[in-house]
Structure formats: structure tokens, C-alpha cells
Amino acid sequence: MKEFKLQSSIKIVLFVFALAMILIVLWINSSIISNLREGNRHQLEKIAKSYSESISNSTDEELKFIINILLPSLNFPIVITSGNEIYATMNIDIPSGNNYSQEIWRLVDKMDQTFKPFDITRTDDGGDRLLVSKIHYGDQKIIKTISVLPYLELGFAFLFISISTFGFQLIRANERNSIYAGMARETAHQLGTPISSLLGWVELLKKKMLTKKRNEILSSMDKDLDRLSEISDRFSKIGSQINFKKINLKSLLEKVTLYMDERLPRSSKTDIFLSCQKNINIMGDPVLLSWAFENIIKNSIDAIEKEKGKISIKMSVEDDSVIIIFTDNGRGVKRNNWNNIFKPGFSTKKRGWGLGLSLTQRIVKEIHKGDIMVVDSSYKGTKIKLSLLI
């Protein structure tokens, strides 16, 4: 329920953020267009005023300068009308033809809907102002481009986000499938050994034997049942609320190394060495931490291809953390895979499921707020550093 609420909250925050970004882009675009239009109107207002003064004062030179120099220097469309006639046009992309005049008047009507035209007036002999002509104008090409640009940007952004989201969903679906398959196989693997052992003990119990021998078998069966209970406890704790308790790390590591050493094949010549400076207590979950330690040791055992294998575990204290170094003389991990080995589904083994170390990282980093990383690896072996808060 909490995870669902968190996901809903994240979606709402992302939606609000996206909406805010869209509004900001549109506001900036609107501000730029408004500034450009205001600049155009300011220029044209000055020219219209000079035009009116030139007509009133009958200064032909100034009038020619305005019509031939000032007006053509402006880079937005202009139409000057006098009554029902087109007096002049500038920056108009309408080809001349039979309907040229009609097209110009349609353009004038369209301009007037957006921008109020400037009146060109002159003073008559009686001192009254008479309307001579009007200057109609529209948006320059750059403004039209700018007005469309944010919608193109938002369109491309939406397309990119859609493709990215689809890609991430495919990746997540693939990861989930790998995790589900890996969890199923890991469960089968974890349960396989004690169940097989129990089946063997049951067959032995069917035979007649001494009481002492029967008691030994029953004791072994109790151990296997405890192991099954521990496996069930491990899987139930992944993804659930964990209640930490005080753990003696030395005792826990001794228990894990003893368990792993007892289950090495008889033909194996691999030795596991544990070196602890002193007893160190931390707050954590012993079931999950023992699972994490087992996974690291299992990977070291699988990586050893030499006749004489060696796995060493050293524990020390640095500041407010306990450091555990796992070192083996296996085949090593390529440098570009040092981070990949902790990803679900990634494995360098032919029949690997890519789940053990990813679960280990989750137990250490997410549940116990520690850290785990490969610090060195070559053909001589691998060194993994695990740190936990004291």
C-alpha cells in the first residue's frame, strides 16, 4: 500500500513539474513575441508621426526619405492605403496578378484584426486634422516562426519521453521476468539440498537399524528442517518490514563459514579462512546477512577453477563502520562487469541466474544501509568489500 501511494505521489509530482515547464515555455515565448511586436509598433509610430508632419509641412525631401528609405528598412509587412486605394506595399509576399488588389485588401483586413493601423493626417488651412492615409502592418516572419517553435519543441519532447518511457518499460519488464525466473530457480536451489537430504533420511529410517544410528539420523533431519525454516524466513523477509536486533558479526560469520565448509564437495580442495580482530556487534537481521555472506562465498567457490582454492574473509573496523573483505583466487571478473554482477539477471556463469549478488546488494545497501563493491579483480582472483554501520 505504501509503495502504491509513493508511486502515485511521484506521478503527481512529475505531472505538475511537466505542466509547470510547459507553462514556463509558453510564457517565455509569449513574452518574446510581445516584446518584438511592441518594438515594431514603436518604430512604426515614430515613422507615422514623421510622415504626418512631413505632409503637413509639405517637405518633399522628408516625405521621400520616409517612403523610400525608412519604411523599406522595416522587416515586417506594411500596406499603406488612401481611402479605397492601395498606396504602397512593403515586404508583402503576394505575387502580382488579376486578384492582386483583392488579396491585398484581405491581408489588410487580417492585419487590422490583430494590430490597429496608424493614421496619417495633415493639417488643413483651417487648422483641422484630415485623414490622408493609413499604415497597416502585420507580424514579421520571425515572430510567426517563434510562435510555432514551442509547440514543435513540446511535440518533440513528448515524442522523446514517449519513446523513452516505452523503452524503460521494456527494460523493466525484462528485469522483472529475469527476477521472477531467478527467484523461482533460487527457491528451487535453496530447497533442493535439504529436501533431498530429508528424502534420503526417510529411506534410511525405513530400514532396521540401531537406536543410536536412528537418533543420529533424526538429529540430521532436525538440522535439515531448520534449514528449510530458515530458507522460508529468508524469502518472506525480502520486501517486508525488517525488525533489527543486535548481532555478533564474528559468531555469524563463523556459523556461515562452517556451514559452507561442511557442504563443499569431498573432492574439493578449497579452504575457507576467517580472520576477525575482535567481537563486533551491529544492529541488523542475522537471517538476511547470513544469506548475503553465503551468496558471496558461493560465487567465490564457483569462480575457483584451480586445483587448490582459497577463500579468505577478513573483518576490521574503520571509523563507524565494520569492513568485511572477501578474497578468492578464482578466475576474476572483467573490469567493465564490476558493477554489472550486482544487477538482476546478469551472470558470468553458463548456468547462472544472476540473482545471488543482486539479492546480496539489496540486503546490504537497501535494508542495512551499508555498501558492497568489487575493489579488485584479475585472473589471480577477486576482492569484494562489504561495509556495514556499527
C-alpha positions in Angstrom: 0.0 0.0 0.0 2.8 2.4 0.9 4.6 1.6 -2.4 1.4 2.3 -4.3 1.0 5.7 -2.5 4.6 6.6 -3.2 4.3 5.8 -6.9 1.1 7.9 -7.1 2.8 10.8 -5.4 5.8 10.6 -7.8 3.4 10.6 -10.8 1.6 13.6 -9.4 4.8 15.5 -8.8 6.1 14.6 -12.3 2.8 15.7 -13.9 2.9 19.1 -12.0 6.5 19.6 -13.0 5.8 18.9 -16.7 2.8 21.2 -16.6 4.9 23.9 -15.0 7.6 23.5 -17.6 5.0 23.8 -20.4 3.5 27.0 -18.9 7.0 28.5 -18.5 8.0 27.7 -22.1 4.7 29.2 -23.4 5.1 32.3 -21.1 8.7 32.9 -22.3 7.6 32.5 -25.9 4.7 34.9 -25.4 7.0 37.5 -23.7 9.4 37.4 -26.6 6.6 37.8 -29.2 5.1 40.7 -27.2 8.5 42.5 -27.0 9.0 42.1 -30.7 5.6 43.4 -31.5 5.9 46.3 -29.1 9.2 47.2 -30.8 7.7 47.1 -34.3 4.8 49.3 -33.2 7.1 51.8 -31.5 9.1 52.1 -34.8 6.1 52.4 -36.9 4.5 55.0 -34.6 7.6 57.3 -35.0 7.5 56.9 -38.7 3.7 57.6 -38.9 4.3 60.7 -36.8 7.1 61.9 -39.1 5.1 61.0 -42.1 2.1 63.2 -40.9 4.4 66.1 -40.1 6.1 65.9 -43.5 2.7 66.0 -45.2 1.6 68.9 -43.1 4.8 70.9 -43.7 4.9 69.9 -47.4 8.6 69.0 -47.1 9.1 66.7 -50.1 12.6 65.7 -49.2 11.5 64.4 -45.8 8.5 62.6 -47.4 10.7 60.9 -50.0 13.1 59.9 -47.2 10.3 58.3 -45.2 8.7 56.5 -48.2 12.0 55.4 -49.9 14.3 54.9 -47.0 12.7 54.5 -43.6 9.7 52.3 -44.5 11.6 49.8 -46.7 14.1 49.4 -43.9 11.5 47.8 -41.7 11.4 44.0 -41.9 7.7 43.4 -41.3 4.8 43.6 -43.9 3.3 47.1 -44.4 0.4 48.3 -46.5 -0.4 52.0 -46.9 -3.9 52.8 -48.0 -5.5 56.0 -49.1 -9.3 55.8 -49.0 -10.2 52.8 -51.1 -6.9 52.7 -52.9 -3.6 50.8 -52.2 -1.0 53.5 -52.0 2.1 51.3 -51.3 3.1 47.8 -50.1 6.3 46.6 -48.5 7.5 43.1 -47.5 4.4 41.5 -49.0 4.8 38.0 -50.5 1.8 38.2 -52.8 2.5 37.7 -56.5 1.0 40.3 -58.8 -1.9 39.2 -60.9 -5.6 39.7 -61.6 -6.6 39.2 -58.0 -3.7 41.1 -56.5 -5.8 44.0 -55.2 -8.3 41.7 -53.6 -5.6 39.7 -51.9 -4.0 42.9 -50.5 -7.3 44.0 -49.1 -7.9 40.6 -47.5 -4.4 40.9 -46.0 -5.3 44.4 -44.7 -8.4 43.1 -43.0 -6.4 40.4 -41.4 -3.7 42.9 -40.2 -6.4 45.2 -38.7 -7.8 42.3 -36.7 -4.5 41.9 -34.9 -3.0 45.4 -35.0 -4.6 48.8 -35.0 -3.4 50.8 -38.1 -1.7 54.1 -37.8 -3.5 57.2 -39.2 -1.5 59.6 -41.5 -3.0 63.0 -41.1 -2.3 66.6 -42.3 -3.5 70.0 -41.1 -5.7 72.0 -43.5 -5.9 75.7 -43.8 -8.4 75.9 -41.0 -6.2 74.0 -38.6 -8.2 70.8 -38.6 -6.6 67.4 -38.9 -7.6 65.5 -42.1 -7.1 61.7 -42.6 -4.8 61.2 -45.6 -3.9 57.5 -45.4 -3.4 54.6 -43.1 -0.4 52.4 -42.4 -1.4 48.8 -41.8 1.1 46.3 -40.6 1.5 42.6 -39.5 3.9 40.3 -37.9 7.3 39.7 -39.3 8.3 36.2 -40.4 10.5 35.6 -37.3 7.5 36.1 -35.0 5.5 33.5 -36.9 8.4 31.1 -36.6 8.8 31.8 -32.8 5.1 31.3 -32.2 5.2 27.8 -33.7 8.6 26.9 -32.1 7.4 26.0 -28.6 4.7 23.6 -29.9 7.4 21.9 -32.0 9.7 21.7 -29.0 6.9 20.3 -26.8 5.9 17.9 -29.6 9.5 16.5 -29.9 9.8 16.4 -26.1 6.6 14.4 -25.9 7.8 12.1 -28.6 11.1 11.6 -26.9 9.5 11.0 -23.5 7.1 8.5 -25.0 9.8 6.5 -26.7 12.0 6.7 -23.6 9.1 5.6 -21.4 8.3 2.7 -23.7 12.0 1.7 -23.7 12.2 1.8 -19.9 9.1 -0.2 -19.6 10.5 -2.9 -21.8 13.7 -2.9 -19.8 11.8 -3.1 -16.5 9.6 -5.9 -17.9 12.7 -7.8 -18.9 14.3 -7.2 -15.5 11.1 -8.4 -13.7 11.0 -11.5 -15.8 14.6 -12.2 -15.0 14.0 -11.6 -11.3 10.9 -13.9 -11.3 12.7 -16.6 -13.1 15.8 -16.2 -10.9 13.7 -16.2 -7.7 11.9 -19.4 -8.8 15.2 -21.1 -9.6 16.9 -19.8 -6.4 14.0 -21.1 -4.4 14.2 -24.5 -6.0 18.0 -24.5 -5.5 17.8 -23.4 -1.8 15.1 -26.0 -1.1 16.6 -28.8 -3.2 19.5 -29.7 -0.9 17.6 -30.1 2.4 14.7 -31.8 0.7 16.9 -34.3 -1.0 18.7 -34.9 2.3 15.3 -35.5 4.1 14.2 -37.9 1.4 17.5 -39.9 1.9 17.0 -39.9 5.7 13.4 -41.2 5.3 14.7 -44.1 3.2 17.2 -44.9 5.8 14.6 -44.8 8.5 12.6 -47.5 6.7 15.4 -49.9 7.3 16.1 -51.6 10.6 18.9 -50.0 12.5 20.3 -49.4 15.9 18.7 -46.8 18.1 21.9 -44.8 18.2 22.1 -44.7 14.4 18.4 -43.8 14.3 18.9 -40.9 16.7 21.8 -39.6 14.6 19.5 -39.6 11.5 16.8 -37.8 13.4 19.3 -35.2 14.5 20.4 -34.6 10.9 16.7 -34.4 9.9 16.2 -31.7 12.5 19.1 -29.7 11.0 17.6 -30.0 7.6 14.2 -28.9 8.8 15.8 -25.9 10.5 17.4 -25.1 7.2 14.1 -25.3 5.4 12.6 -23.0 8.0 15.5 -20.6 7.6 15.1 -20.6 3.8 11.4 -19.8 4.2 12.2 -17.0 6.6 14.7 -15.5 4.1 12.3 -15.2 1.2 9.5 -13.9 3.5 11.7 -11.1 4.7 12.7 -9.8 1.3 10.3 -6.9 0.6 8.8 -6.8 4.1 9.4 -4.7 7.1 12.5 -5.8 9.0 13.0 -5.6 12.8 16.6 -5.3 13.5 18.3 -6.8 16.5 21.8 -7.0 18.0 24.1 -9.3 16.0 27.6 -10.6 16.9 29.2 -10.5 13.4 32.1 -12.8 14.4 29.7 -15.5 15.5 27.5 -15.1 12.4 30.5 -15.3 10.1 31.8 -18.4 11.9 28.4 -20.1 11.5 28.2 -19.2 7.8 31.8 -20.3 7.0 31.3 -23.6 8.9 28.1 -24.3 7.1 29.7 -23.6 3.7 32.8 -25.6 4.5 30.7 -28.6 5.5 28.9 -28.5 2.2 31.9 -28.4 0.0 32.3 -31.5 -2.2 34.6 -34.1 -0.7 36.8 -33.9 -3.8 37.2 -30.1 -3.3 40.5 -28.7 -2.1 39.1 -25.3 -1.4 39.8 -23.8 2.1 37.8 -21.0 3.7 39.7 -18.9 6.2 38.1 -16.4 8.6 40.1 -13.7 10.4 38.3 -11.4 12.9 40.2 -8.9 15.0 37.6 -8.8 17.8 33.9 -9.2 18.5 31.8 -6.6 16.8 28.1 -6.1 17.4 25.8 -4.3 14.9 22.0 -3.8 14.5 20.7 -5.9 11.7 18.9 -9.1 10.6 21.0 -12.2 11.1 18.9 -14.4 8.6 19.4 -11.9 5.7 23.0 -11.1 6.5 23.9 -14.8 6.6 22.2 -15.2 3.2 24.3 -12.3 1.8 27.5 -13.8 3.1 26.6 -17.2 1.8 25.9 -15.8 -1.7 29.4 -14.1 -1.8 31.1 -17.3 -0.7 29.1 -19.4 -3.2 30.2 -17.1 -6.0 33.8 -17.4 -4.9 33.6 -21.2 -4.8 32.0 -21.3 -8.3 34.8 -18.9 -9.7 37.6 -21.2 -8.4 38.9 -23.3 -11.3 42.3 -24.1 -9.7 43.2 -27.4 -8.0 43.8 -25.6 -4.7 41.2 -23.0 -3.9 41.4 -20.4 -1.2 38.8 -18.0 0.2 39.7 -15.6 2.9 37.3 -13.4 5.0 38.8 -10.6 7.0 36.8 -8.3 9.3 38.1 -5.0 10.6 36.7 -1.7 12.0 37.1 1.7 10.2 35.6 4.8 11.9 31.9 4.0 12.4 31.8 1.0 10.0 32.8 -2.6 10.0 34.6 -3.7 6.9 34.5 -7.3 5.6 36.8 -8.3 2.8 36.1 -11.4 0.8 39.1 -12.6 -1.3 39.3 -15.6 -3.5 41.8 -17.0 -6.1 39.2 -17.6 -8.8 39.1 -16.6 -12.4 38.2 -13.0 -11.7 35.7 -10.6 -13.2 36.3 -8.2 -16.1 36.6 -4.6 -15.1 33.6 -3.5 -17.1 31.4 -6.0 -15.2 32.3 -5.0 -11.7 29.0 -3.2 -11.3 27.0 -5.5 -13.6 27.4 -8.5 -11.4 25.1 -6.8 -8.9 22.3 -6.3 -11.5 19.4 -8.8 -11.6 19.7 -11.3 -14.4 23.5 -10.7 -15.0 25.8 -13.7 -14.6 29.2 -14.7 -15.9 28.4 -18.4 -15.3 26.9 -20.6 -18.0 24.0 -21.7 -15.8 23.9 -18.7 -13.6 20.7 -17.0 -12.7 22.1 -13.6 -11.9 20.2 -13.3 -8.6 22.5 -14.1 -5.7 24.7 -11.0 -5.8 21.7 -8.7 -6.6 19.9 -10.0 -3.5 23.1 -9.5 -1.6 23.3 -5.9 -2.7 19.7 -5.3 -1.7 20.2 -6.8 1.7 23.4 -4.8 2.3 22.6 -1.4 0.7 18.8 -1.1 0.9 18.0 -3.0 4.1 21.1 -2.4 6.2 22.2 0.9 4.6 25.7 -0.4 4.0 27.8 -0.8 0.8 29.2 -3.6 -1.3 31.6 -3.3 -4.3 34.3 -5.1 -6.2 37.6 -3.4 -5.3 39.9 -5.6 -7.3 39.7 -8.5 -9.7 42.1 -10.1 -12.2 43.0 -13.6 -13.4 44.5 -14.1 -9.9 41.2 -13.6 -8.1 38.6 -11.2 -6.8 38.3 -9.0 -3.8 34.9 -7.8 -2.6 34.5 -5.1 0.1 31.4 -5.1 2.2 30.8 -2.4 4.8 28.1 -2.1 7.5 27.3 0.6 10.0 28.1 -0.2 13.6 
